[in-house]
Amino acid sequence: MPTVAHLPFETLYGALKAAAEATRLRILALLAEAELTVSDLTAILRQSQPRISRHLRLLAEAGLVERFREGSWAFFRLAERDGAAKLARELIARLDPDDATLSRDRERLAAVRAQRATAAQNYFRQHAAQWDRIRKLHVADEAVEVAIVAALADAPIRTLLDLGTGTGRMLELLGPQIERGLGLDLSLDMLSLARARLDRAGLKHCSVRQGDIYDLPLPRDSFDVVIVHQVLHFLDDGGRAIREAARVLRPQGRLLVIDFAPHDLEFLREEHAHLRLGFAVETVTQWMEQAELEFVAHRVLVPGSDGRIAVSLWLGRDRRILIADTAREVA
């Protein structure tokens, strides 16, 4: 028989009491789909902000959800670690996904996500030509690129996938040492710039196409290396993107994530559509582990005296053992 995780009476009672209310149960179901703010939940559930805040406080006190602040925004997600968190997931798993109320909530959640995506796409369209210049807000590109090359230097790369390829710079950087490269991006403006860059570099074995980072149009076990470079801070569900990236890795394939360390530059959110103001080390590490990747290394590049933003690199590896001969590779 499977081992049952026991909870103290007060913990179990508090968790069940917190979840045993219609709005709070709906909130749990929504947070199982994405990390959300009070404003997001207000728009989805059509209830006042004070009421939503009260429900979230009760859920947090019961250990069912976690709150974390980034600048002036607060995000909520299902708790990860203790017994009450497991109970929340067990309750959600027993909900009928076709329930009319939950289906309507998911539709409104999709609308909230669509609004975010539209804002990001509008930003990309307006700033595509200046994208490389805007990146100079953080640690110098040259230093970041040296660190990227060093992080991947321990093994050859045959096939490379660059998610959120932007101007295609990662393909240009690593293209000379790979057999095949593919960049995906939602923005048609960015893809136009990337194609022009690859043409100029003569990298005929590299290509770009439109694709959704949450739903990659690619089969499992497709790439030796996947890069997610300065993309996660635009997304509302970084963990989901990491899991999808891990899906297309070959056995022993590597996932390299490059993004901002935590910072407080609110104008990036307000003017440049950054949803997240950087990431703590453990946040991306945990996402990799949840995607069943082996966490290999983390490195932070500290900004200079001019106060630019620090940049972090996380490296993960597919845990499966690679067995190779002249004819095949299998997990």
N, C-alpha and C positions, 0 to 999 in steps of 0.2 A: 504494500500500500504506500502511496506517496506520503512524504512527511508533511504534516500540517504545521504551519507557522503559528504558534500561539501568541496571543496578545494579552496584556493585562486588561482586567475587566474595564477599568476606567477609560483606557485607550480605545478599546473596541466599542464601548457604549458611546463615547464622544464622537467617534467616526461615523457610526451608524446614525446617531442623532443628527449630525451635521448633514449627512447625505439624504436624510429622509424628509426632503422638502422639494417640491417640484422644480422650482427655479434652480436650486443648488445642484440637483441631479442633472439638469440640462447643462449647467455650467461645467460640471465634470465631463459630460459627454463632449462638449465643445473643446475643452482643454486637452482631451485625448487626441484631437485633430490638429491643434496648433497652439503656440504660445500667443496669448492675447492680452490686450490692455483693457482697462475699465471702459474706455470709449468704444472699443470694438464690441465688447459684450453688451454695452448699452444699445448700440445700433442693431445688434442681432436679436436681443431678447426684448427690445422695445420697452425697457423699464428705466426708471430714473437712475442717475449715477449714484446718489446716496444709497439707494436700495441695493444696487449691484455691489457697491463697495462693502456694504454690511455682509452680504452673502459671502463674498470672497474672504472677508476677515474671519468669519465663522469656519469656513472650509480650511483656511490656513491654520487656525488655532487647533483644529482637529487633526492636523498633519496630512490632509488630503491634497492640498495644493501648496505650491511654493511661490513666493513673491520675490522678484529681484528688480532692482532699480538701475536704470541707465539714464544718467542726466536727469531731465525733468519727467521722464516716462517711467512707468512701472509695468512690468510684464508679469503674467501669471502662467503657470504650467502645472501639470500634475506632479505631485511629489515623486521623488525617484527612489529613495533609499530605505525607509523604514517599513514596518508592517502595515501601517495605515495606508501607505502608498500602494502596496500590493492589493489591499482590500478595495481601494478605489478602482483599480483596473479590473478586478474580478466583478465588481458591480457593473461597470460599463460593459464588460464582455457579455453580460446577461441581458442587456437591453436589446429590444427588437430593433434592428437597423431600419426597418421599414415603417416604424411608428410615425404617424403623421406629424406630431409635434417635433420629433427629432429630425425628420426629413426637412421640415420647414426651417429649422435652425441651421441645418447644413447648407441649405440654399442661401440663406442670409450670410452665412460665413463665406460662401463662395463669392458673394457680391462684395463683401469687405475685402477679400483677397484680390478680386478683380480691380477694385479701386486702387489698391496699393500697386498692383502691376501696371495700371494705367499711368499712375504718377511716376513710377520708375521709367516706363517707356517714354513718357513725355520728356523726362529729364535727359535720357540718353539721346533722344532726337535733337534736343536743343544744344547738348554739349558734346556730341560725338566727335566733332573736329578738335575739341580742346581736352579730350579724355586723358591723353598722356600728360598734358600740362597739369591737370587737376591732381593727378597721382603724385605730383611732386610736393604735395602737402606733407607727406610722411617721409620716413627715412629715404635717402637718395635711392633712386631706381637702380643705379649701378651696384650699390651695396646689396640690395635685395636680390638682384639677379645673380650676383656672385654666390650668395648663400643658397639660392635655388639650385644652381649647377652643382654646388658642393654637396647638397643634401641628396642628390640623385646620382652621385658619381660612383657609388659602390657597385653598380651593376649596369650592364648595357640596357638600352631602351630600344626595343623594336617598334612598339606601337604606343602612341601617346594620344591621350584625350585631354583637351583643354576646355573646361566647362566655364561658360561665361567668358568666352575668348576675347571679347571687346575688340581692340584693334589688332589682335592676332600676335601680340608681342611675344607671348610664351612660345608659340609655334616658330616664330622667327629665331628666338634665342636657342631653342633646343633642336630645331629642324635639321641642322647639319649632322647631328649624331644619331638620328632615328631613321627607321625604314618607312614609317607611315605616321602621319599626324592628322588629327581631326579636331577642329574647334567648333563648339556649339554656342549659339547665342540667340536670344529672342529678338534682339534689335536688328532690323534690316539695315539701319544706318551704320551700326557697328560692323555688320558683316561686309558691307561695301568697303569700309576702311580696311578691314582685315584682308579681304581679297586683294586689294591694291597693294598692301604691304607684302603679302606672300608673292605676288607677281614681281614686285621690285626685287625681292630677295632671290628669285629664281627657284623657289621651293615647290617644285611640281608634285612632290610626294605628300604635300600638306594641302588640306582643303578645309573649308568652313561651310557650315549650313545652319539653318534655323532649327532650334530644338529647345525643349523645356527641361530645365535642370531637374525638375521633379518627376519627369516621365521620359527618360531617355529613349530615343528610337533606336536602341542598340541591344543586341543579345548579351546574355551573360558571358563572362569570361572572354571579353573582347580586347582588353588593353593591358599592357605591362605597367603603365603609369597613367594615373589620372591627376590632373592639377586643377585646383580651385583657387584661383588667384584674385584676391580683392573682390570677391563676389558675395560671401556670406552676409556681410553687413547690409546688403540690400534685401535680404530674404526674410520672410516671416517664419520660416521653419528650417533652420539650418540643419537640424538633425535629420530631417527627411531627405535633404539634398545629399548629406553624407552617406546615408544608407543607399540611395540610388547610385551614387558614385561607386560605392563598394560592390554593388551588384555586378558591374561590368568589368571588375578587376579579374585578371587571371590568377590562378594559384601563385602565391608569393608576390603578386603584383603590389605596387606601392601607390598610396594616395598621399599627395602633398597639398596641404592647405596653407595658404598665405593670406593673412588678414591683419587688421589693426589690433594692437593691444588696447585694453580699456583706456578711454580718454573722455574728456568733458567738452569737446568742441561742438556745442549744440547747433551751430550754424551749418554743419555738414548735414544734419538731419533736416533742418528747415529749408536750406537752399539747394541741397544736392541729393535729396531723397535717401539718405542713409537711415535705415530703420534701426540699426544697432550701432552703438558707439563703442565698437571694439568688443573683444572677447577675452574673458579670463582663460588662463591655461587649462583649467579643469573642464571648462565648458566644451571645447572642441575635443579634448581628450575623451571625455565621457561619450560624446557623439560617436567617436571612432569605435570605442569599446562596445557601444550598443549596436553598431553595425557589424559586430563580430570581427573587427580588425584588431591586430596586435599593435598597440601604441609603441612606436619605436623611439621617437625623439621629439623634443621641443627646443626651439631656439628663439631668443628675442633679440632684435636689433634695436639698440637704444638710439634715440635721436640725438643730434648734436645740440650745441648751446643755443641754436635758433629756435628750439622748442617744438620742432616738428614731431609728429606722432610716431611712437614706437611701432614696430612691425613684428609679428610673431609668425613662426613657421612650425607646423605640426606635420610629422611624418608617421603614417600608419602602413601596415603591411597585411595582406591577405594571409590568414593563418594556414591555409591548406598547403600540403606538401606537394611540390612539383616533381613529377616523375617523368623524365624526358628520355626519348631515344630518337633515332633518326626519322621515325615515322609519326610520332604522336607526342602530345603532352596531355596528361590526365591528372585530375585531382585525386 
